Amino acid sequence: MADLNYSTNLVIPDYNGGKVNLVNPTTKTLTATNSSQNALNTLEYDGTDYWTCRNGNDQINLIRKTDGVTIKTSAIMGAWMYGYLSATQIATYSGNEKTF
């Protein structure tokens, strides 16, 4: 798959399909689809790969964009995590544990 400009496309998880879709917000068309995990609750893109958390899971995974393979997995932090990624860190909130 060609490496598309992620700054001009929306990066949207396909919850049931195990895919990450890129959608052009101007034309509202699907521009690319990459493999990932199903049931993605949180999805962030760091410019190279995806940081994800699956529904009910208690770990963050680093997923290689090109093939959907898990590269790294975090320590257990509490289920149903939501978060965001900055240039230097990840902030996350566990809906189950009610902790940030």
C-alpha angles and dihedrals in degrees: 000000000000116000104248128200102268092190090069099041132065113242107218129176120229097222098199100027102057092235140118112221128202113210126189104229093205099051095025090225131136107252100178144351126211128190118254141142123301122245095035110186097174128026127180129167120212097191092268111039142002128267108206145173122195125222109280093002120127101209137071115231129203106219122196107239096217099058110004095247117150109245100177138006126203129226117276108279108166132290131282097031124189122184154137137240128229129184092272110021150017122237117198140179123206111216090195097049094032090224134128 
